[in-house]
Amino acid sequence: MNNNVLYEKELSFQADRRRAGVEFIKIVSDLWYDKSIELVLFRNQLIDRNVSDIINLHEYAVEFVNKPINIFDSVEIARAIQSLDLPPSRVDIGKLTYEYHLEDDKYNDATAFVLDKLKDAKASRNIEPKDVVLYGFGRIGRLLAREMMSKIGKGNQLRLRAIVTRDKNNTDLLEKRASLLRYDSIHGDFEGSVSADPENNALIINGTTVHMISAGSPEEIDYTKYGINNALIIDNTGAFTTEEALKRHLTSNGAEKVLLTAPGKGVPNIVYGVNQNEYNPDEVDIFSAASCTTNAITPVLKAVEDTLGVVKGHLETIHAYTNDQNLVDNMHKKYRRGRAAGLNMVITETGAGSAVAKALPSLAGKLTSNAIRVPVPNGSLVVLNLEIEKNTTVAEVNDIMKHYALEGQLVEQIKYSLSNELVSSDIVGTAQPAIFDSHATIVSADGKNIVLYIWYDNEYGYSHQVIRLAKYIAQVRRYTYY
C-alpha cells in the first residue's frame, strides 16, 4: 500500500471518529437535559466537551484499562442507554464499555447488556431538589457557583438560590461580583452567561435568578422571604469554624443544614468517599468538608492502609500560595506568611497529618506533616513518605492505586496519572481531589518504605468534593454506576 493510499485511509478513519464524537456529544447532552442522566468516562466529565476532548479522553481510557475502548463502542453503549427508561442517574460509560468487551458473548446486543447492568437503577428512590445558599463568595464560593449552575440540568438536585455577602450590594459591587464569576485568571471564563440585576439585587446566571443577600450575621437573615426553604447553607467564609459558631446559621428562617468548606471543630470532618457513611444526614445538621490537602491525601492513605498497612509516615505539602498571604512583604499574624507570595517559597504549618485521623482513626498519631507555600497561584503536591507493614514493589504500589482509581468507593477521589511529563499546571481543572503520579513512585530496597507523589487542584478538586458531600447531606445523590 503506497503512502498516499494509507494517508487517505487515515483521513477517512479520523473523519469517522469525529462524526461518531459528534453523535456521542449529542446523546450525552440529550440524556442530561432530557432525563437527568449524566454520563462520565472513567470519572471524567463529558458534559460541554468538544469532539477533540472526547477523542482524547478515549485515548486516555485505552491506556488506563489496557483495553481497545474506542468512540464507536461508546456510541453503541450510549445509544443503548438512551433507548431505556432509566431514572436520573450517573453512569460511567467507560466502565460499561470495558465490561461489554469482557462479556459481550453473554448478551444478544448492547441494549440487553446495559439493561442487565443497570437493572438496579429502577429501584432508586425519588429525589427532592435542595435549595442551596452560599454564605461567602470567595475563591471556593465562586467555583461552587460555577459548577452548580453549569451542571444544574433540570434542577433535580442542588439549586443555588442565594449568595450572602457582608457588603451592601450596590450596582457597582453587584457588577463586580458578576465579573468575578464571569472571569477567572486560573480557571478561565465561565462557559455561560452572568449578568447583574440591580433592581432585584440578584445575579442572573444562565438565565436563573440567584439572590444576593447582604448581612452582617446569620441571625438577621430570613431566607423564606426569598422563597428559600429547608436550605443547605454552605459556609465559605472561614469565619465560623466551631460547632457553636456554625449553629448560628440554623437560627435563620429557611435554613436546615450547614456545610463548612474548611476544617471544623466539634463537627464531623468528612472526606467524601472515605467516611461520609459514618454520619446520617437525618441525624446530623452540621458538617465540615475538611481541607483541600486532607481531601487529597486521605483517599490515597486509605488505599495504602487497607492493602499494605501504615506504620508511620511524614507528609510534606508543596502548596500554591493562597489569599491569606501577602503580595509584597508586609505585616502578617503568622511567621513567614508576611513575605511576598509570588517571590518566595514559604515554610508554614499544616494540620493535614492529624486531620487524616478524623476520617481514618487507625492512622491517629502515625503521621507528621508540614507545608511549603510556593510561587504558583493554584495546583499543589503532597509527598507522602510512609513506612509500611508489608514489603512491596513499585509495580505493586502502582497496581494498587490503579485498582482503587478504577473500582470501588474511591473512583471519584483518585485519578491515576499515566504521564511522565506531569507538572502542576497540567492538573488545574481536575475534578478528582487526588492525582496519583505513577511515574514518581519510589520504594526502598528492602520494600518497607514508599514515597508517593499526589497532585491536587487545591481549588477545583476540593470544590468538587464539597459538592459531592453537599449532595450526600441534601440526600440528592442519584443512582450511580461506577
ZAMARGU-4260 file (C-alpha; in steps of 0.2 Angstrom, whole numbers, plus 5000, padded with zeros to 4 digits):
<rodrens>
0) 5000/5000/5000 | 5008/5017/4995 | 5009/5031/5006 | 4995/5041/4998 | 4983/5027/5000
5) 4987/5025/5018 | 4986/5043/5021 | 4968/5044/5013 | 4963/5029/5024 | 4969/5038/5040
10) 4960/5054/5035 | 4944/5044/5032 | 4946/5035/5049 | 4948/5051/5058 | 4933/5059/5050
15) 4923/5044/5055 | 4929/5046/5073 | 4924/5064/5073 | 4907/5060/5066 | 4905/5047/5080
20) 4911/5060/5093 | 4898/5072/5087 | 4884/5059/5089 | 4891/5055/5106 | 4891/5073/5112
25) 4873/5074/5106 | 4867/5059/5116 | 4877/5064/5131 | 4868/5081/5131 | 4851/5074/5127
30) 4852/5062/5141 | 4857/5075/5153 | 4845/5089/5149 | 4830/5077/5145 | 4832/5063/5158
35) 4845/5070/5171 | 4856/5055/5166 | 4875/5060/5167 | 4887/5050/5158 | 4906/5051/5163
40) 4921/5042/5155 | 4931/5034/5169 | 4925/5048/5181 | 4930/5062/5168 | 4915/5074/5164
45) 4908/5073/5147 | 4895/5087/5148 | 4900/5103/5137 | 4915/5094/5130 | 4921/5096/5111
50) 4925/5082/5099 | 4944/5083/5102 | 4941/5082/5121 | 4930/5066/5118 | 4943/5058/5107
55) 4957/5062/5119 | 4948/5055/5134 | 4946/5039/5124 | 4964/5038/5121 | 4967/5040/5140
60) 4954/5026/5143 | 4963/5014/5131 | 4980/5017/5140 | 4972/5017/5158 | 4962/5000/5156
65) 4973/4992/5143 | 4958/4988/5133 | 4954/4993/5115 | 4940/5005/5120 | 4935/5017/5106
70) 4922/5031/5102 | 4912/5019/5091 | 4910/5007/5106 | 4905/5022/5117 | 4892/5027/5104
75) 4884/5010/5104 | 4883/5009/5123 | 4876/5027/5124 | 4863/5023/5111 | 4858/5008/5122
80) 4856/5019/5137 | 4846/5032/5128 | 4834/5018/5122 | 4830/5013/5140 | 4818/5021/5153
85) 4830/5025/5167 | 4828/5037/5182 | 4840/5051/5185 | 4857/5043/5187 | 4876/5045/5184
90) 4884/5031/5174 | 4902/5028/5169 | 4901/5023/5151 | 4920/5019/5151 | 4917/5006/5164
95) 4901/4999/5155 | 4911/4998/5138 | 4926/4990/5146 | 4914/4977/5154 | 4905/4974/5137
100) 4921/4970/5129 | 4923/4956/5143 | 4906/4950/5142 | 4898/4953/5125 | 4897/4934/5122
105) 4884/4933/5136 | 4871/4945/5128 | 4862/4947/5111 | 4866/4965/5109 | 4872/4981/5119
110) 4854/4985/5124 | 4852/4969/5133 | 4869/4971/5141 | 4865/4988/5148 | 4848/4983/5154
115) 4856/4970/5164 | 4870/4980/5171 | 4858/4995/5176 | 4844/4985/5182 | 4846/4991/5200
120) 4843/5009/5194 | 4824/5006/5193 | 4824/5003/5212 | 4832/5020/5216 | 4821/5032/5226
125) 4814/5048/5220 | 4824/5064/5224 | 4818/5080/5231 | 4828/5095/5225 | 4838/5105/5238
130) 4839/5124/5240 | 4857/5130/5242 | 4864/5146/5249 | 4882/5151/5248 | 4887/5160/5263
135) 4903/5170/5256 | 4908/5172/5239 | 4927/5170/5238 | 4938/5158/5228 | 4929/5142/5233
140) 4912/5150/5233 | 4913/5156/5215 | 4919/5139/5209 | 4904/5131/5218 | 4893/5143/5210
145) 4900/5139/5193 | 4899/5121/5195 | 4881/5121/5202 | 4875/5132/5188 | 4883/5124/5174
150) 4878/5106/5180 | 4860/5111/5185 | 4852/5101/5171 | 4833/5100/5175 | 4836/5106/5193
155) 4833/5090/5201 | 4847/5090/5214 | 4856/5106/5221 | 4848/5123/5217 | 4858/5138/5220
160) 4846/5151/5226 | 4856/5164/5235 | 4873/5171/5240 | 4876/5180/5256 | 4890/5194/5257
165) 4894/5206/5271 | 4895/5221/5259 | 4879/5231/5254 | 4876/5226/5236 | 4875/5242/5227
170) 4876/5242/5207 | 4894/5243/5206 | 4898/5229/5219 | 4885/5218/5210 | 4893/5221/5193
175) 4910/5217/5201 | 4903/5201/5209 | 4896/5196/5192 | 4913/5200/5184 | 4922/5189/5196
180) 4911/5175/5192 | 4912/5178/5174 | 4931/5179/5173 | 4944/5169/5182 | 4963/5171/5179
185) 4966/5152/5184 | 4951/5143/5178 | 4946/5153/5163 | 4930/5161/5158 | 4913/5154/5164
190) 4905/5145/5150 | 4888/5153/5152 | 4880/5169/5155 | 4881/5180/5170 | 4873/5197/5172
195) 4869/5209/5187 | 4851/5213/5191 | 4852/5229/5202 | 4833/5231/5203 | 4831/5214/5211
200) 4848/5214/5220 | 4852/5197/5211 | 4864/5189/5198 | 4856/5181/5183 | 4866/5165/5180
205) 4862/5155/5164 | 4845/5164/5165 | 4842/5159/5183 | 4840/5171/5197 | 4852/5170/5212
210) 4848/5182/5226 | 4862/5192/5233 | 4859/5195/5251 | 4869/5207/5262 | 4870/5203/5280
215) 4882/5206/5295 | 4877/5190/5304 | 4867/5174/5300 | 4854/5178/5313 | 4847/5193/5304
220) 4843/5183/5288 | 4826/5176/5284 | 4828/5165/5268 | 4809/5162/5267 | 4807/5180/5261
225) 4816/5174/5245 | 4806/5158/5243 | 4820/5148/5250 | 4815/5134/5262 | 4825/5120/5271
230) 4841/5126/5263 | 4858/5119/5264 | 4870/5133/5269 | 4887/5131/5263 | 4899/5142/5273
235) 4914/5148/5263 | 4919/5162/5274 | 4931/5153/5286 | 4925/5165/5300 | 4914/5151/5308
240) 4923/5135/5311 | 4917/5129/5328 | 4900/5120/5331 | 4894/5134/5342 | 4898/5147/5328
245) 4891/5137/5314 | 4875/5134/5324 | 4871/5152/5321 | 4866/5148/5303 | 4852/5137/5309
250) 4844/5151/5318 | 4840/5159/5301 | 4822/5155/5294 | 4823/5143/5280 | 4840/5136/5284
255) 4841/5117/5288 | 4859/5110/5286 | 4876/5118/5286 | 4892/5113/5277 | 4908/5121/5281
260) 4922/5122/5267 | 4936/5121/5280 | 4942/5110/5294 | 4929/5111/5308 | 4930/5109/5327
265) 4917/5099/5336 | 4908/5094/5320 | 4910/5079/5308 | 4925/5082/5297 | 4921/5072/5281
270) 4932/5067/5266 | 4919/5061/5254 | 4922/5044/5248 | 4930/5039/5264 | 4919/5042/5280
275) 4903/5050/5275 | 4893/5035/5278 | 4898/5036/5297 | 4886/5051/5298 | 4867/5050/5294
280) 4861/5067/5287 | 4844/5063/5295 | 4853/5064/5312 | 4867/5077/5309 | 4864/5096/5305
285) 4882/5102/5303 | 4896/5095/5293 | 4914/5100/5288 | 4922/5096/5271 | 4939/5097/5280
290) 4953/5105/5269 | 4959/5103/5252 | 4975/5094/5257 | 4966/5082/5269 | 4954/5078/5254
295) 4970/5074/5243 | 4979/5063/5254 | 4966/5053/5264 | 4959/5043/5249 | 4977/5038/5245
300) 4981/5034/5263 | 4966/5023/5264 | 4971/5013/5249 | 4988/5010/5257 | 4982/5007/5274
305) 4969/4994/5268 | 4982/4985/5257 | 4999/4987/5264 | 4996/4994/5281 | 5004/5011/5288
310) 5017/5010/5302 | 5021/5029/5302 | 5025/5042/5290 | 5028/5061/5285 | 5018/5071/5273
315) 5026/5087/5265 | 5013/5098/5256 | 5020/5109/5242 | 5006/5121/5241 | 5001/5135/5230
320) 5000/5152/5238 | 4983/5157/5245 | 4974/5174/5248 | 4979/5175/5266 | 4997/5178/5261
325) 5004/5195/5256 | 5008/5200/5238 | 5023/5210/5244 | 5032/5210/5261 | 5020/5216/5275
330) 5014/5213/5292 | 5006/5196/5295 | 5000/5187/5311 | 5009/5171/5306 | 5028/5169/5304
335) 5035/5169/5286 | 5017/5171/5278 | 5020/5190/5278 | 5034/5188/5264 | 5030/5191/5246
340) 5020/5176/5240 | 5025/5177/5222 | 5043/5178/5225 | 5047/5166/5240 | 5045/5148/5245
345) 5037/5149/5262 | 5038/5136/5276 | 5022/5135/5286 | 5012/5123/5296 | 4998/5111/5290
350) 4986/5101/5301 | 4983/5088/5287 | 4993/5075/5296 | 4982/5075/5311 | 4966/5079/5302
355) 4968/5062/5292 | 4964/5053/5308 | 4947/5061/5309 | 4942/5051/5293 | 4954/5036/5296
360) 4956/5033/5315 | 4968/5019/5313 | 4981/5032/5307 | 4980/5043/5323 | 4997/5048/5329
365) 5006/5040/5315 | 5009/5055/5303 | 5018/5071/5305 | 5016/5085/5292 | 5022/5102/5286
370) 5020/5113/5272 | 5029/5124/5259 | 5019/5138/5250 | 5027/5141/5233 | 5025/5154/5220
375) 5011/5147/5209 | 4993/5153/5211 | 4985/5135/5210 | 4990/5117/5209 | 4998/5108/5224
380) 5008/5092/5228 | 5009/5081/5243 | 5024/5070/5245 | 5020/5055/5256 | 5034/5046/5264
385) 5027/5030/5273 | 5034/5015/5282 | 5023/5001/5278 | 5019/4984/5286 | 5020/4973/5271
390) 5035/4973/5259 | 5031/4979/5242 | 5037/4985/5225 | 5034/5000/5214 | 5024/4989/5202
395) 5013/4983/5216 | 5010/5000/5223 | 5005/5007/5206 | 4994/4992/5203 | 4985/4995/5220
400) 4982/5013/5216 | 4976/5009/5198 | 4964/4997/5206 | 4957/5010/5218 | 4956/5023/5204
405) 4946/5010/5193 | 4935/5001/5205 | 4927/5003/5222 | 4922/5018/5233 | 4936/5030/5229
410) 4935/5031/5210 | 4929/5049/5211 | 4943/5053/5223 | 4959/5046/5215 | 4964/5049/5197
415) 4979/5038/5191 | 4991/5048/5180 | 5000/5039/5166 | 5010/5054/5160 | 5029/5055/5163
420) 5028/5074/5159 | 5016/5079/5173 | 5018/5096/5180 | 5007/5107/5191 | 4999/5117/5178
425) 4993/5100/5170 | 4982/5096/5185 | 4972/5113/5186 | 4954/5109/5182 | 4955/5091/5188
430) 4939/5086/5197 | 4947/5072/5207 | 4955/5078/5224 | 4970/5067/5222 | 4980/5064/5206
435) 4992/5049/5209 | 5009/5051/5199 | 5013/5034/5194 | 5030/5038/5187 | 5036/5046/5203
440) 5033/5031/5215 | 5048/5026/5225 | 5051/5010/5235 | 5066/5007/5246 | 5077/4992/5243
445) 5070/4982/5257 | 5052/4986/5251 | 5047/4994/5268 | 5047/5012/5264 | 5037/5020/5250
450) 5037/5038/5243 | 5021/5044/5234 | 5018/5060/5225 | 5000/5066/5225 | 4995/5081/5215
455) 4979/5091/5218 | 4970/5106/5211 | 4968/5114/5228 | 4953/5124/5222 | 4944/5114/5208
460) 4947/5097/5215 | 4942/5102/5233 | 4926/5111/5226 | 4920/5095/5218 | 4922/5086/5235
465) 4912/5099/5243 | 4898/5097/5230 | 4899/5078/5232 | 4897/5080/5251 | 4883/5093/5248
470) 4873/5080/5238 | 4875/5067/5251 | 4869/5079/5265 | 4855/5085/5254 | 4851/5067/5250
475) 4850/5071/5232 | 4863/5058/5226 | 4857/5049/5211 | 4859/5031/5206 | 4877/5029/5201
480) 4886/5015/5191 | 4905/5016/5193
</rodrens>
